[in-house]
Amino acid sequence: MIGFEVKINDQLIEVALEDGVASVILNRIKIKKQDRDEICLDISGLNTETEDRYKWAAQDLKVGDTINILVKDVSQHSLPEIKKSDSEETKNANKVKYFHTLQKELTEKGLI
């Protein structure tokens, strides 16, 4: 399957999913008001069939770190941390809770 070979300094991570989305995201965040100054790398994915979320890496970077990304045919991806999708019952309960929160807010503003 097509994916990524990501080398972070001397660490090698192979990323690919048979069915889903695999992402390699590099962020530079500088927000003076919040006193935030960071560089971070996130390598994650989503199995679109099961909605399970995968995390291969989430780490801060510093000046001098090197990152190489190679698009390649990956036969065996590195083992990610997996967060299982919520059950349908939990998803529905969350939707109802969100509905009531929005309903209350719109009622208080006189919009409904």
C-alpha positions, -999 to 999 in steps of 0.1 A, spaced: 0 0 0 12 35 -7 23 55 23 52 74 39 85 66 53 93 94 78 127 98 93 129 121 122 166 125 130 175 88 135 139 75 142 122 57 113 84 55 111 65 38 82 29 50 78 1 36 57 -35 25 59 -52 0 37 -85 20 39 -84 55 53 -63 87 57 -27 89 68 -13 124 76 21 138 83 17 174 97 45 198 106 34 228 126 52 260 135 32 279 161 42 314 174 15 333 192 28 361 213 -4 367 232 -4 332 245 33 330 249 34 300 226 65 292 205 67 256 193 75 234 164 58 200 164 53 170 142 21 149 141 18 116 122 -17 102 125 -44 85 106 -81 75 104 -95 42 94 -126 54 74 -143 21 78 -141 17 116 -134 53 125 -105 42 146 -78 68 150 -41 61 147 -12 80 162 23 71 151 40 102 165 33 135 182 65 152 192 81 186 197 109 195 174 139 219 179 162 238 156 185 214 139 161 184 138 159 168 104 128 153 88 128 133 56 96 120 40 96 94 13 64 84 -5 67 46 -10 50 13 -12 48 3 25 44 -35 31 42 -32 69 36 0 87 50 9 121 28 1 151 6 31 160 -13 39 191 -49 31 183 -80 49 197 -111 29 191 -141 47 178 -170 54 202 -200 30 201 -231 41 182 -249 46 215 -222 69 228 -221 89 195 -259 93 196 -258 104 233 -232 130 224 -253 143 196 -283 147 219 -262 164 245 -249 188 219 -284 195 206 -296 204 241 -266 227 246 -273 245 213 -310 247 220 -304 263 254 -279 288 240 -303 298 211 -332 301 235 -312 323 259 -304 346 229 -340 347 219 -333 331 185 -357 302 190 
